[in-house]
Amino acid sequence: MSLFKGLKRALRSVGEYVDTTAQVVRDGHLSPEELRSLHRLAAKLDMTIDERQRAHGQAIERLMTASMADGYLDEQEMDFLNRAMQAL
């Protein structure tokens, strides 16, 4: 496999983890089953702790961008983002 193909595959894998992470914390809560699911996916993708932490940050950024679509964060949106960050 070429270096370029390997990098593309790795980026898709991290993107999959970020997508999944953003999806499971969308309710501001991370259930034990959701946490196990994230751990299994990270293990399948052979992600390091640092890679997971960066992916969690990217997922929160994604949720924040969606919350700020109207140009500001209200109290409910701030509460949601805080719960999502604590869950991760």
C-alpha positions as CSV (number, residue, x, y, z in Angstrom):
1,M,0.0,0.0,0.0
2,S,1.4,3.4,-0.9
3,L,2.0,6.0,1.8
4,F,-0.8,8.2,0.3
5,K,-3.3,5.4,0.4
6,G,-2.3,4.6,3.9
7,L,-2.7,8.2,5.0
8,K,-6.1,8.4,3.3
9,R,-7.2,5.2,5.1
10,A,-6.0,6.5,8.5
11,L,-7.9,9.8,8.0
12,R,-11.1,8.0,7.1
13,S,-10.7,5.9,10.2
14,V,-10.2,8.9,12.5
15,G,-13.2,10.5,10.7
16,E,-15.3,7.5,11.5
17,Y,-14.3,7.7,15.2
18,V,-15.1,11.4,15.3
19,D,-18.4,10.9,13.6
20,T,-19.3,8.1,16.0
21,T,-18.2,10.1,19.0
22,A,-20.2,13.2,18.0
23,Q,-23.2,10.9,17.5
24,V,-23.1,9.1,20.8
25,V,-22.7,12.3,22.9
26,R,-25.3,14.2,20.9
27,D,-27.6,13.8,23.9
28,G,-25.0,15.1,26.3
29,H,-24.6,11.7,27.9
30,L,-22.3,8.7,27.3
31,S,-23.9,5.4,28.4
32,P,-21.8,2.5,29.5
33,E,-22.7,0.7,26.2
34,E,-21.8,3.8,24.1
35,L,-18.5,4.0,25.9
36,R,-17.8,0.3,25.2
37,S,-18.7,0.8,21.6
38,L,-16.2,3.7,21.3
39,H,-13.5,1.6,23.0
40,R,-14.1,-1.3,20.6
41,L,-14.0,1.1,17.6
42,A,-10.8,2.7,18.9
43,A,-9.2,-0.7,19.3
44,K,-10.3,-1.8,15.8
45,L,-8.7,1.4,14.4
46,D,-5.6,0.9,16.6
47,M,-5.9,4.4,17.9
48,T,-3.6,5.7,20.7
49,I,-4.9,7.6,23.7
50,D,-3.6,10.8,22.2
51,E,-5.4,10.1,18.9
52,R,-8.6,9.4,20.8
53,Q,-8.3,12.7,22.8
54,R,-7.8,14.7,19.6
55,A,-10.8,13.0,18.0
56,H,-12.9,13.8,21.1
57,G,-11.9,17.5,20.7
58,Q,-12.8,17.3,17.0
59,A,-16.2,15.9,17.9
60,I,-16.9,18.6,20.5
61,E,-15.8,21.2,17.9
62,R,-18.3,19.7,15.4
63,L,-21.1,19.9,18.1
64,M,-20.1,23.5,18.9
65,T,-20.2,24.5,15.3
66,A,-23.7,23.0,14.9
67,S,-24.8,24.7,18.2
68,M,-23.5,28.1,16.9
69,A,-25.3,27.9,13.6
70,D,-27.5,30.8,14.6
71,G,-24.5,32.9,15.6
72,Y,-24.5,32.5,19.3
73,L,-24.7,29.9,22.2
74,D,-27.6,30.2,24.5
75,E,-27.6,28.8,28.0
76,Q,-29.2,25.5,27.0
77,E,-26.6,25.0,24.2
78,M,-23.7,25.8,26.7
79,D,-25.2,23.3,29.2
80,F,-25.4,20.7,26.4
81,L,-21.7,21.3,25.3
82,N,-20.5,21.1,28.9
83,R,-22.3,17.8,29.5
84,A,-20.9,16.4,26.2
85,M,-17.3,17.5,27.2
86,Q,-17.7,15.9,30.7
87,A,-19.1,12.7,29.2
88,L,-15.9,12.4,27.1
